[in-house]
Amino acid sequence: MFDKKPKSYTDLLGKTNRIVEGTTIHGDIVSPADFRLDGELIGNFTSKGKLVIGPAGSIKGDIICNTADIEGKFEGKIQVEEILNVKESASIIGEAVIGKLSVEPGATFNATCVMLTNNSKGTKSANE
């Protein structure tokens, strides 16, 4: 009567991927789920979820995600649909296209920044 779709292993185990400190990845990462990076990524990152770059984490490349919390280092272009949280220990160099921005005192934020705005159709666009 009520056919339930079986949950995938990702649903059962949680939807956060994790790269630990000391790990270096050369290449691109594409993930539909949330992601925490405490290691190093030299390449691009794309996700429909949340990205957390831990205090020991770093990315050199481009990021596209829904939300992001950055505590470590980032160099490149970042596109965040909703909110970018830049923590006190963070260092960001490059470009940012974001919905909302939160920068804690002490953070290094050396980036050009464009905020997305809602147009009349309910979609977001870069207001340049």
Buried (B, 14 or more C-beta within 10 A) or exposed (E): EEEEEEEEEEEEEEBBBBBEEEEEBEEEBEBEBBBBBBBBBEBBBBBEBBBBBBBBBBBBBBBBBBBBBBBBBBBBBBBBBBBBBBBEBBBBEBBBBBBEBEBEEEBBBEBEBBEBEEEEEEEBEEEE
